[in-house]
């Protein structure tokens, strides 16, 4: 069954209504199609994973490249795609609204806006600036009459400002500004997660699990988390395998291929795709 963009967006929004689901982050068409074959109900892009795949550092990709990547990911499978849209690709709210409009046109079912500036000396937008940027994104979605899910991200723990009180205040402000889902990447403890979930209830919360964790999906569901993403975790795992095998080659060894995926399995997975 091939779903329309509208059907994908409706399905994605429904996933946020109850329960807890995993939102894995592929970095290219092949990884997206493999995840779809495993039965996941939606996928999300990863700015870091995509950047590494084209030989760039995270947050060093131009908007046009991101938009092209989003179109490719939307077309890759029949799953809803949540876009990692960094801080909105705009110097001001008007520019953010324009960029969000272009992202919506790619067919994504969800879109996240971060409050990070990219400036190490002032890594976060002021709360007023961040709210204005999120409100602009909300207007861009509403003016087009679309059902794209808007995610507000508080980047405190990612940019070296691990202030839980400020994180919570930001997420509450983003919820009031129209965010459908809230996300504070970098929070890790049960107490932090419980505080965020309680602060923005009943709106859904995304938690990032980018590496090994003591939490299971059941644990996170019990804490009230609605969705779990892995950011660049899968891409880093793939790079880890490649780097170990390549280093072995450089050292004159071939043992890095021991756990390589069989070519026949990969060919069967992608057979029939143009």
C-alpha positions as CSV (number, residue, x, y, z in Angstrom):
1,X,0.0,0.0,0.0
2,X,1.3,3.4,-1.0
3,X,0.2,6.1,1.4
4,X,-0.3,9.8,0.5
5,X,1.6,12.5,2.4
6,X,-1.7,13.3,4.2
7,X,-2.1,9.7,5.3
8,X,1.5,9.5,6.5
9,X,1.0,12.7,8.6
10,X,-2.2,11.4,10.1
11,X,-0.6,8.1,11.0
12,X,2.4,9.9,12.6
13,X,0.1,12.2,14.6
14,X,-1.8,9.1,15.8
15,X,1.4,7.5,17.1
16,X,1.7,10.4,19.5
17,X,-1.7,10.0,21.0
18,X,-0.9,7.1,23.3
19,X,1.7,4.4,24.2
20,X,5.4,4.6,23.5
21,X,7.1,4.0,20.1
22,X,10.7,3.8,18.9
23,X,11.5,6.4,16.2
24,X,14.8,5.1,14.7
25,X,17.1,7.5,12.8
26,X,18.4,6.2,9.4
27,X,21.0,8.4,7.6
28,X,20.4,7.3,4.0
29,X,17.9,5.5,1.7
30,X,19.3,2.1,2.3
31,X,19.3,2.4,6.1
32,X,15.7,3.8,5.9
33,X,14.5,0.8,3.8
34,X,16.1,-1.7,6.1
35,X,14.4,-0.1,9.1
36,X,11.1,-0.2,7.3
37,X,11.6,-4.0,6.6
38,X,11.9,-4.5,10.4
39,X,8.4,-3.2,11.0
40,X,9.0,0.2,12.5
41,X,6.0,2.5,12.2
42,X,8.0,5.8,11.5
43,X,11.5,7.0,11.0
44,X,13.4,10.2,11.7
45,X,16.3,11.8,9.9
46,X,19.5,12.6,11.8
47,X,21.5,15.7,11.0
48,X,24.7,14.2,12.3
49,X,24.3,10.8,10.5
50,X,23.5,12.5,7.2
51,X,26.4,15.0,7.6
52,X,28.9,12.2,8.2
53,X,27.6,10.3,5.1
54,X,28.6,13.2,2.9
55,X,31.9,14.0,4.7
56,X,30.7,16.9,6.8
57,X,30.5,17.7,10.5
58,X,27.1,17.9,12.1
59,X,25.4,21.3,11.7
60,X,27.6,22.1,8.7
61,X,25.1,21.2,5.9
62,X,23.4,23.9,3.8
63,X,19.6,24.1,3.8
64,X,19.2,23.0,0.2
65,X,21.2,19.8,0.9
66,X,19.0,19.1,3.9
67,X,15.8,19.6,1.8
68,X,17.1,17.3,-0.9
69,X,17.9,14.7,1.7
70,X,14.4,15.0,3.2
71,X,12.8,14.5,-0.2
72,X,14.9,11.4,-0.7
73,X,14.0,10.0,2.7
74,X,10.3,10.7,2.3
75,X,10.3,8.9,-1.0
76,X,12.5,5.9,0.3
77,X,9.7,4.2,2.2
78,X,6.0,4.3,3.0
79,X,6.7,5.4,6.5
80,X,6.1,8.8,8.0
81,X,9.4,10.8,8.3
82,X,10.3,13.1,11.1
83,X,12.8,15.8,10.0
84,X,15.7,16.8,12.1
85,X,15.6,20.4,10.9
86,X,18.3,21.7,13.2
87,X,17.5,25.3,14.4
88,X,15.2,26.1,11.5
89,X,17.8,27.4,9.0
90,X,16.9,31.1,9.5
91,X,18.6,34.1,11.0
92,X,15.2,35.4,12.2
93,X,11.7,34.1,12.7
94,X,10.6,35.2,9.2
95,X,13.5,33.2,7.6
96,X,12.6,30.2,9.9
97,X,9.1,30.3,8.6
98,X,10.3,30.3,5.0
99,X,12.6,27.3,5.6
100,X,9.9,25.4,7.4
101,X,7.5,26.0,4.5
102,X,10.1,24.5,2.2
103,X,10.6,21.5,4.5
104,X,6.8,20.9,4.6
105,X,6.8,20.7,0.8
106,X,9.2,17.7,1.0
107,X,6.4,15.7,2.6
108,X,7.8,15.2,6.0
109,X,5.3,14.2,8.7
110,X,7.1,15.9,11.6
111,X,9.7,18.6,12.0
112,X,11.9,19.6,15.0
113,X,13.2,23.1,15.7
114,X,16.2,23.4,18.1
115,X,17.0,26.5,20.3
116,X,20.7,26.2,19.7
117,X,22.6,29.0,18.0
118,X,25.8,27.3,16.8
119,X,27.8,30.0,18.7
120,X,29.9,28.4,21.5
121,X,30.0,31.8,23.3
122,X,26.2,32.0,23.4
123,X,24.9,28.5,22.6
124,X,21.2,29.0,23.2
125,X,18.8,31.6,21.8
126,X,17.2,33.7,24.5
127,X,13.9,32.3,25.5
128,X,12.0,35.1,23.7
129,X,14.0,34.5,20.6
130,X,13.5,30.8,20.7
131,X,9.7,31.1,21.3
132,X,9.4,33.6,18.4
133,X,11.2,31.1,16.1
134,X,9.0,28.3,17.2
135,X,5.9,30.4,16.7
136,X,7.0,31.2,13.2
137,X,7.4,27.5,12.5
138,X,3.9,26.9,13.9
139,X,2.4,29.6,11.6
140,X,4.2,28.2,8.6
141,X,2.5,24.8,9.2
142,X,-0.9,26.2,10.0
143,X,-1.0,28.6,7.1
144,X,-0.5,25.7,4.7
145,X,-3.3,23.7,6.4
146,X,-1.0,20.8,7.0
147,X,-0.9,18.3,9.9
148,X,2.9,18.2,10.2
149,X,3.9,17.5,13.8
150,X,6.0,20.3,15.3
151,X,8.6,19.3,17.9
152,X,10.2,21.9,20.2
153,X,13.7,21.0,21.3
154,X,15.5,22.5,24.3
155,X,19.2,21.9,23.7
156,X,20.6,22.8,27.1
157,X,22.1,19.4,27.9
158,X,23.6,19.1,24.4
159,X,25.4,22.5,24.4
160,X,26.9,22.5,27.8
161,X,24.2,24.2,29.8
162,X,22.7,21.3,31.8
163,X,20.2,23.4,33.7
164,X,17.1,21.3,34.3
165,X,15.0,24.2,35.5
166,X,15.8,26.3,32.4
167,X,15.2,23.2,30.2
168,X,11.8,22.7,31.7
169,X,10.9,26.4,31.4
170,X,11.9,26.4,27.8
171,X,9.9,23.3,27.0
172,X,6.8,24.7,28.7
173,X,7.2,27.9,26.7
174,X,7.6,25.9,23.4
175,X,4.4,23.9,24.3
176,X,2.5,27.1,24.8
177,X,3.9,28.4,21.5
178,X,2.4,25.5,19.6
179,X,4.8,22.6,19.8
180,X,3.0,19.3,19.5
181,X,5.8,17.3,21.0
182,X,8.7,18.3,23.3
183,X,12.3,17.1,23.4
184,X,15.3,17.7,25.6
185,X,18.1,15.6,24.1
186,X,20.8,14.8,26.7
187,X,18.6,14.2,29.7
188,X,19.4,10.8,31.1
189,X,18.2,10.1,34.6
190,X,14.8,8.9,35.8
191,X,14.4,12.2,37.7
192,X,15.1,14.3,34.7
193,X,12.8,12.4,32.4
194,X,10.0,12.4,35.0
195,X,10.4,16.2,35.5
196,X,10.1,16.9,31.8
197,X,7.2,14.6,31.2
198,X,5.3,16.1,34.2
199,X,6.1,19.7,33.1
200,X,4.6,19.5,29.6
201,X,1.8,17.0,30.2
202,X,-0.4,16.0,28.4
203,X,1.8,16.8,25.4
204,X,4.1,13.9,24.3
205,X,7.8,13.8,25.1
206,X,10.6,12.4,23.0
207,X,13.6,10.9,24.8
208,X,17.0,10.4,23.1
209,X,18.8,7.1,23.7
210,X,21.9,7.5,21.7
211,X,24.0,4.7,23.3
212,X,23.8,1.8,25.7
213,X,21.3,2.6,28.5
214,X,19.9,1.0,31.6
215,X,16.4,1.9,30.4
216,X,14.3,-0.5,28.4
217,X,11.5,0.7,26.2
218,X,9.1,-0.6,28.8
219,X,10.8,1.5,31.5
220,X,10.5,4.7,29.4
221,X,6.9,4.0,28.7
222,X,6.3,3.6,32.4
223,X,7.9,7.0,32.9
224,X,5.3,8.5,30.5
225,X,7.6,8.9,27.5
226,X,5.7,8.8,24.2
227,X,8.5,8.3,21.7
228,X,12.2,7.3,21.8
229,X,14.7,8.3,19.1
230,X,18.4,7.4,18.7
231,X,19.8,10.4,16.9
232,X,23.1,9.5,15.3
233,X,23.4,6.3,17.3
234,X,22.8,3.9,14.4
235,X,25.1,5.9,12.1
236,X,27.8,5.8,14.7
237,X,27.4,2.1,15.1
238,X,27.7,1.6,11.4
239,X,30.8,3.9,11.3
240,X,32.3,1.9,14.2
241,X,32.0,-1.3,12.3
242,X,33.5,0.3,9.1
243,X,36.3,2.0,11.0
244,X,37.3,-1.2,12.8
245,X,37.3,-3.2,9.5
246,X,39.2,-0.4,7.7
247,X,41.8,-0.1,10.5
248,X,42.3,-3.9,10.2
249,X,43.0,-3.5,6.5
250,X,45.5,-0.8,7.3
251,X,47.2,-3.2,9.7
252,X,47.2,-6.0,7.1
253,X,44.3,-8.0,8.6
254,X,41.0,-9.1,7.3
255,X,39.2,-10.1,10.5
256,X,37.0,-6.9,10.4
257,X,34.8,-8.6,7.8
258,X,33.7,-11.4,10.3
259,X,30.3,-9.9,11.0
260,X,29.7,-8.3,7.7
261,X,26.2,-8.5,6.3
262,X,25.8,-11.0,3.5
263,X,25.6,-9.5,0.0
264,X,22.7,-11.8,-0.9
265,X,20.7,-10.5,2.1
266,X,21.3,-6.9,1.1
267,X,20.5,-7.6,-2.6
268,X,17.2,-9.3,-1.5
269,X,16.3,-6.4,0.7
270,X,16.7,-3.8,-2.1
271,X,15.5,-5.9,-5.1
272,X,12.8,-4.1,-7.0
273,X,13.7,-0.7,-5.8
274,X,14.8,1.8,-8.5
